[in-house]
Amino acid sequence: MKRFCYVLPSVRVTALTALTIAVLAACGGGSSDSNSTSKPAGAGSTNAGNEAGSVAASQKVTFLPPASNLQQVTPTGDATVDGIAFTNAVRHNVGYPTAIAVDNGLTTSSQNHAAYLVANSTMGHYETAGLPGYTGASPFGRIAAVGFPNAATEVTISGDVRAFSSSLTAVQLIFDAPYHRMAMLADYARMGVGSVNSATWGAFNIDFGDQTTDLSSSQVVAYPYAGQTGVPTSWYAYEDPDPFASAPQYRQTNTGYPVTIQGKLFSKLSSVHISIGDSGGNTVLCQLQTPENDSHLTSGAMCIPFAPLTASSTYTVHAVGVLTDSFATGAPAHPMDLTWSFTTASPSDAKAKAASHAGRPPIVQ
């Protein structure tokens, strides 16, 4: 199991994933290579190429095909309703053919934890017996108690209620943080959303469980996805695990919007390299986090540009590596060599998104 945390002003976002093949990792950045910057777009990885060649007979990695009929969500004022709609919309847009089901048990565990966080004006995944609203010490225990003892994920955000400017703010903040985005785009089949506000404190929580068959062992999900338009140009970088552990000067600054790629739960991504290039063929330098240099990653990787992207511009991503069905010896392996493009938002849209989170810079908790 792995624990991910994301912190912002009086608000802490956390994602916690239980995998039967992993061990507990404390909230904090994994080991990182101080030289983990991106190569120019189109540059391959020698190791990836060699490993891919050794599995030439296996099926090549392809994208889960993005949807042609995109979904958008407008705030309704109800964070629970909007959290469900937003999660299903982004999953639909990246290509999941089936909406993730809302499960009564997961809704109960999620709502209970949100209520606990508000009752105690606190943050995070864990609860203390004896405090108001206690329903279980860990998310794994709470989620297992409602019928999901194996693969499960929890993402949560709580803090000063003024930090949530709209009913979509909480879920969007979680999704923009790359470790947490990968939890929300993983091949889970069920979810439950909880949201509670008091006069001073707010909490938003999603519990995920079960596994869908919509993502095959030779498919990956990318975000931004192929052909996506209106992509944000920047992300205010503060997340724990810290993707900038080896480059701390970028913490709590406006970096470029993160690019992520991931296979299905329990799969293994290896020898991976991601590069980004702009429309002029220039390399976009980025922080590259992969399973090789980040103990918090197994089936996914990310590349976060060091500087904000340019508005109304097209960027091309090249990702190579090997996706193996599981960690089992002899498991089928699939060579990955994918290229795709996305286009950033207009200057006015990019400015509007930045303004929606202005005045609330993340701080270390």
N, C-alpha and C positions, 0 to 999 in steps of 0.2 A: 504494500500500500504506500501511497505517496501523498504528501501534503504540500499544497501550494497556497501561498498567501499573497494578497495584494492590498496595499495600504494607501489610503488617502486621508484628507483632513478630517479628523474625528471620525473617519470611516475606514473600516477594514473589510476588504473583500478576500474571501478565502475559498479555495477549491481543494477538495480532498478526495482522492481517488483510491479505491481499494482494488487491487489486482492480486489474484492468487499466486502470481509468479514473481511478485516484487516484495521488498521489505520496507518497513517504515522509514521514511526520511524526514528529518526535522525540518520545520519551516525555515528555509534559508537557501541561498544559491548553491548549486552543485559545483563540482570541480569544473574549472573553465580554463580553456587555453587562451592565454593573453594575446595570441596571434590569430584568433579565430575571426578574421575579417574575410569578407567575400572576395572571390576572384571575379574578373570581368565576366559579363554575361556571355554565355556560350563556352566558357572555360570548363573543362571536365575535371573529374577526379580520377587520377591514375588508379588508385586502389579500387574505386567503384567500377571502373572499366574492366579491370582484371577479374574482379569477383563476378561482375555481370557476365563476362565471357565464359566463366566456369559453369554458369547455369543457363547457357544459351537455349537449352531445350525446354526450359520452363516458360510459362506464359509471362509476357511483358506486362509491366504495370501500366494501367490506364487510369484516367480520371473517372470518378463517379460523375456522369454527365450532368453539368449544370442545367437547371430548369430553363425552359424558354418562356414560360409565363411567370414572371417574377412577382413576388409578394412584398408589399410594404406595410408598415404598421404606423398608424396615427395614434397618439396618446388619447386614451379614453378617460384618464383620471383614476383608473383602477390598476394599481401596479401588478396585482395578481393576474388579471385578464391580459394585461399588456405583456407580462413576462411570458405567459404561455404563447401568445400570438407572436411575439418577437422570436422566441426560440424556434418555433415551428417555421416561421418565415425564413430565417437564415438557413435552417436545415433544408427547407424546400429549395431555396435558391441555389445551394451548393449541389443539389441533386438527389437528396433522399426522396424516394417516391412515395413514402408513407409518412404521415404525420406522427410524431411521437405521442403516444397515448398518455392521457392524464390518468394517473392511478390514485385511487382513493387513499390507499395506505401511505404512499409516498407524499400525498398532499397533507395527510395528518402529521407525519413525521416532520415535514418541512414547516408547516404552520406552527407546530409546537415549538420548534427551535427558534423561529422568528419571535414568537411570543416570549420565550425565555430571554432572548437577547434584549428585548425592549423592557421586560420587567426588571431586569438587572442593569440596564444601561451599559451593556458590555458588548464584546465582539468575539468573533471566532467560531470554531466548530465545537469546542468542548464545554460541557456543563458540569457544575459542581453540585453534588447531592446536598439537599437541604435548602438550596436557594429557591426562590419562587419560580414556578414553571418548569422545574427539573423533570425531564422525561427519559434521560439516558446520558451516560457520561460521554460517549463518543458517537459520531455520526454513523459509524459502522454498526454499532449496537442498536441505535435507533432505527436505521434502515433495515437491518436484519430482522428486527422485531415486527416489521410490517410485511415481511415476506421476501426480502432480497438479501440473502446471506453472502453472495459471491461478488460479482462485479458491481460496483456502485460508485457514485460520485456525488459530492455535495459542493455547491458553490453558494457563498453567502456574502452579504454586505450589510453593515450596520453602522450607525453613528448619528450625529446631529441631524435631526430631521430636515433642517434647512439645506443640507447637502443635496437633497433630492428635489431638483427643480421641476421635474415632471414625473409622470408615472412610468416613463421609459428610462429615466436616468440610471437607475440601479442596474437593470439588466444590460444596458449598453456599456456601462463602465466595466462590468464583469467581462463582457464579450470582447472589448477592445484589448484587454490584457492577454497576451498571447498564450500563456500557460492555461489560463481559464477558458479562453476561446476553444482550445483543443478539447477541454472537458465537455463543453457545450456542443461541439461538433462530433464527438465520439459516437460510435454506433450503439447508443443506448436505445431501448425500446419504450421505456416508460419514464415519466417524470411526475413530480408534484411540486407546486409552487406555493410558497407562503409569504405573506406580507403583513406586517403589523407596524402601526405608527402610534406614538403617544404625542403629547404636546411638545416633547423635547427630543425624543429618540425614535429612529426608524430602523426597520430591519427588513431585508428581502432575502429569500432563501429558495434554492431549487435543489431537490434531491432527485437523482437519476438512478435507475436500476434496470436489470435485465438487458439482453442484447438482441438487436434486430438482425435479420439476415439480409437487409437491404444493401450492405456493403460487402463485396466479395473480398477474398484474401489477396487478390491481385489489383485491387482498386485503392486509390487514395482520394482524400478530400483536401483541396487547397483553398486558402483564403488569403487575399482576395482570389476569387475563382476566375477561370478563363472567360474573358470577355466582359468581366464586371466593369461597370461604369459608376461614377459618383463615389469612388473610394476616398476616404479621408486622407488628407496629406500628412497628418501628424498624430502622434500619440504622446501624452505626457507620461514619461517613463518612470514609474515606480512600481515594482512588483517583487514579491518574495515568494518563491525563489527569484533572485535578481538576475535577469538576463544580461545585465551589465556588470556582473561581479568582477570581471577582468578589465572593465573600462569604467570605473566609478565616476569619471567626469561627466558621463551622460545621464547619471541618475537625476531624477527630478528636473529634467529638461525636456523640451519638445523635440523628440526624435521623429524619424519617419514612421509611417504606419507599418506595423509588423506584417510580414508574410509568413504564413504557416502552412505546413503540409503534414498529413498524418494518415496512417493506415488504420486498420480495424484494431479493436481491443485484443490484447494478447499476442499481437504480431510483433515483429522485430525489424526496425529500420537500421541499416548499417551502411558504412562507407558512403554516407550521404554528403552532398555538397549542394548549396543553393547559391545562385548568383543572380543579380538584378542589373539590368541595363536600361538607360533612358532611350528616348527616340532618336538621339543623335549617336547612339552607340557607345556612350560613355558609361563607365562602370559606376554603379552606386555602391559605395562602401557601406558595409553593414556588419552588425554583430551576428555571427553565425553560431547557433546553439544546436547541437546534434547529440544523439546518444553517445557518441564517442567522447564528447567533452562536457556532458551535462548528465549527471546521475538521475535527474528528475525526468528524463526523456527516455522512452523505449521505442515507441512506434511513431514518433513525430519529430519534427525539426522546425526551426524558425530562423528567419533572417530579418533583423531590425535595422533599417537604414539609420545611420548616425545623424543625419540631418533631415528635416522635413522635405517631403517630396514637392514637386512643382505642381500647382493646380492645372487642371485641364490638359494633362500630359499623359502619354501612354508609356507604360513600362513593361519590359519583357523579363520574365523569370525563367531560369533554366535550373532544373533539379535533377541530379543523378544519384544513384545509390542502388541498394538491394533491399527488397522487402521480403522477409521470410515469414511464413505462415505462423510460426510459433518459435519458442526457444528450444523445442525438442530437437534432439539430434536427428539429422536427416530430414527435417521438415522442408517442404518445397520452398524454393526461393525464386523470386521474380525480379529480373533486372529492371531498373527504373531509369528512364531518360526522357524527361518531359519538358516541354517549352510552352509557355502560355503568356498572355498579355492582359493587362487591366488598365483602365483609365481613371485618373483622379478626378475629384470633384472640381467644379468651377470655383474661381476665387471667392465668390460671394457665399457659396455653400460651405466651403472650407472655413471661412471666417465665422460663419454662423455657428458651426459646430464648436469651434474653439471658444467662442463667446459663451456658449451654453454651459461650459465648465470653468469659466473664468472666476478667479477669486478664491478658488479652493485647491491650492496646490497640495500634493501629497506630502506627508511628513512621516518620519519613522516613528513607529509605535513601540 
